[in-house]
Amino acid sequence: MRSIEQLRAVIDKGRVAAAGAVRRMAITLTSRALWQLAGFELDEREVVTAEPFLGIGFASRPPSSGKPEAIVVMVGDAKNPMIVAVRDEATRAEIAGALKLGETMVYTDKALVHLKDDGTIEARSASGTAVPLATLADVQAIRDALNGHTHTYVPGGGAPTTTTVNPSVPAPTGTTKLKAE
């Protein structure tokens, strides 16, 4: 149980304002889910970890080459500050560049998924170039062209002969993990 002096200190307007202030902080690399804030102090004690609130179903860690920053809030009498927004402008500028209106990109320093303004979706390495992928219909057409293919060959040095070859090319099934149009 807290003493009256401790409770007064907790509800002191100046302290509450300082503790609840929103700050922009640099992030340093960690090996855990909590992120380390560079240079954050409160009440003469250094706060070294912060809990990131990144959204449901989304997690990320900054690359060692970036310069990540966070918007940090200290709510009430929380023991650790919370990160409510993050960015790595150095990596974004290098990888995502200038997105056009209506575009979205999910990226790391190695790979990206780009939802483009023309309705296409690119998944590629950061320095790669997206190319059209074969569809199941394309692969089936190739299989059908190979099945029953006719070509000319010369058996044992004799006269050319035309024959039908049936290589029994298997039907493609496609992956169940990645689907596309």
VMD Tcl script that draws the C-alpha trace (Angstrom):
set ca {
  {0.00 0.00 0.00}
  {1.28 3.49 -0.81}
  {1.81 6.16 1.79}
  {0.02 9.51 1.59}
  {3.28 11.15 0.51}
  {3.71 8.60 -2.27}
  {0.14 9.15 -3.47}
  {0.58 12.94 -3.40}
  {3.73 12.56 -5.49}
  {1.88 10.37 -7.98}
  {-1.01 12.83 -8.42}
  {1.14 15.99 -8.40}
  {0.05 17.91 -11.52}
  {3.59 18.72 -12.58}
  {4.73 15.13 -12.18}
  {1.68 13.73 -13.97}
  {2.21 16.18 -16.85}
  {5.89 15.24 -17.12}
  {5.21 11.51 -16.83}
  {2.38 11.54 -19.35}
  {4.15 13.72 -21.87}
  {4.45 12.48 -25.40}
  {8.04 12.28 -26.57}
  {9.93 11.32 -29.71}
  {12.78 8.95 -28.85}
  {15.48 7.02 -30.67}
  {15.34 3.22 -30.46}
  {18.34 0.95 -30.03}
  {18.51 -2.73 -30.98}
  {17.44 -5.38 -28.48}
  {17.08 -9.13 -28.57}
  {13.63 -9.06 -26.93}
  {10.09 -7.94 -27.71}
  {10.51 -4.84 -25.55}
  {12.46 -2.10 -27.31}
  {15.20 -0.02 -25.76}
  {14.85 3.75 -25.77}
  {18.00 5.82 -26.07}
  {18.35 8.62 -23.53}
  {15.02 8.45 -21.68}
  {14.98 9.36 -17.97}
  {12.15 9.93 -15.52}
  {12.53 10.80 -11.83}
  {16.30 10.29 -11.96}
  {15.97 6.67 -13.04}
  {16.81 5.58 -16.54}
  {14.05 3.76 -18.40}
  {15.66 1.23 -20.69}
  {12.70 -0.68 -22.12}
  {9.40 0.30 -23.65}
  {6.45 -1.84 -24.70}
  {5.56 -1.33 -28.37}
  {1.86 -1.12 -29.28}
  {2.13 -1.89 -32.99}
  {-1.33 -3.12 -33.89}
  {-3.00 -6.50 -33.90}
  {-1.29 -9.11 -36.06}
  {1.73 -6.96 -36.84}
  {5.20 -7.11 -35.36}
  {8.50 -5.68 -36.46}
  {12.01 -4.93 -35.30}
  {14.17 -2.22 -36.81}
  {17.15 -3.20 -38.96}
  {20.64 -2.60 -37.60}
  {21.28 -0.22 -40.52}
  {18.33 2.07 -39.78}
  {17.69 4.99 -37.46}
  {14.42 4.03 -35.80}
  {12.39 6.51 -33.74}
  {9.32 6.12 -31.58}
  {6.54 8.23 -30.14}
  {6.56 7.35 -26.46}
  {3.92 7.99 -23.79}
  {4.02 7.37 -20.08}
  {0.51 6.67 -18.84}
  {-0.33 7.26 -15.20}
  {1.86 5.25 -12.84}
  {3.04 2.75 -15.45}
  {6.44 1.20 -14.75}
  {7.53 1.41 -18.37}
  {6.66 3.84 -21.14}
  {4.67 2.67 -24.16}
  {5.61 3.09 -27.80}
  {2.49 4.09 -29.74}
  {4.04 4.86 -33.12}
  {7.33 3.95 -34.80}
  {9.22 4.83 -37.93}
  {12.59 4.29 -39.52}
  {12.91 7.18 -41.94}
  {16.34 6.11 -43.21}
  {15.10 2.66 -44.29}
  {11.79 4.05 -45.59}
  {13.59 6.58 -47.78}
  {15.98 3.94 -49.10}
  {13.44 1.15 -49.71}
  {9.99 2.71 -50.10}
  {11.09 5.95 -51.73}
  {8.24 8.26 -52.64}
  {4.98 6.33 -52.77}
  {2.33 7.60 -55.13}
  {-1.14 8.62 -53.95}
  {-3.18 5.56 -52.98}
  {-0.18 3.24 -52.56}
  {0.90 1.18 -49.56}
  {4.07 -0.75 -48.85}
  {5.14 -3.23 -46.20}
  {8.92 -3.41 -46.19}
  {12.13 -4.37 -44.47}
  {15.65 -3.54 -45.51}
  {15.65 -6.81 -47.54}
  {12.15 -7.30 -49.03}
  {8.83 -5.56 -49.69}
  {5.20 -5.97 -50.67}
  {3.97 -2.99 -52.70}
  {0.27 -2.33 -53.29}
  {0.43 -0.07 -56.33}
  {-1.94 2.65 -57.51}
  {-2.73 0.66 -60.70}
  {-4.13 -2.27 -58.64}
  {-1.09 -4.53 -59.00}
  {0.75 -6.11 -56.08}
  {4.50 -6.64 -56.13}
  {6.39 -8.92 -53.75}
  {10.13 -8.68 -54.33}
  {13.53 -8.12 -52.78}
  {14.37 -4.53 -51.89}
  {16.64 -4.12 -54.91}
  {14.76 -6.50 -57.22}
  {12.45 -5.89 -60.15}
  {9.01 -7.53 -60.17}
  {8.16 -9.60 -63.25}
  {4.84 -11.16 -64.27}
  {4.32 -14.62 -62.77}
  {3.00 -17.60 -64.72}
  {-0.59 -18.45 -63.90}
  {-1.90 -21.96 -63.48}
  {-3.57 -21.55 -66.90}
  {-0.17 -20.63 -68.44}
  {1.48 -23.73 -66.99}
  {-1.43 -25.96 -68.08}
  {-1.15 -24.55 -71.63}
  {2.56 -25.44 -71.67}
  {1.72 -28.94 -70.42}
  {-0.95 -29.35 -73.11}
  {1.50 -28.18 -75.79}
  {4.07 -30.74 -74.63}
  {1.57 -33.60 -74.43}
  {1.11 -34.98 -77.92}
  {3.98 -32.86 -79.30}
  {5.11 -33.88 -82.79}
  {8.72 -33.59 -83.85}
  {11.08 -35.05 -86.43}
  {14.05 -37.21 -85.54}
  {16.49 -39.49 -87.37}
  {16.63 -42.98 -85.87}
  {20.10 -44.57 -86.19}
  {21.15 -42.35 -89.08}
  {18.27 -43.42 -91.34}
  {15.57 -41.37 -92.99}
  {13.87 -38.60 -90.95}
  {10.72 -39.79 -89.23}
  {7.89 -37.76 -87.78}
  {6.45 -39.19 -84.65}
  {4.13 -38.13 -81.87}
  {5.73 -38.10 -78.46}
  {3.60 -38.34 -75.34}
  {5.86 -37.42 -72.45}
  {2.96 -37.53 -69.95}
  {3.72 -34.10 -68.52}
  {2.05 -33.95 -65.10}
  {-0.76 -31.49 -64.51}
  {0.28 -28.55 -62.34}
  {-1.54 -28.23 -59.04}
  {-0.21 -24.89 -57.77}
  {0.51 -23.96 -54.20}
  {-2.09 -23.75 -51.47}
  {-0.12 -21.07 -49.60}
  {0.13 -18.27 -52.17}
  {-2.78 -17.32 -54.40}
  {-3.01 -14.68 -57.08}
  {-5.13 -13.60 -59.99}
}
mol new
graphics top color blue
foreach p $ca { graphics top sphere $p radius 0.5 }
foreach p [lrange $ca 0 end-1] q [lrange $ca 1 end] { graphics top cylinder $p $q radius 0.2 }
display resetview
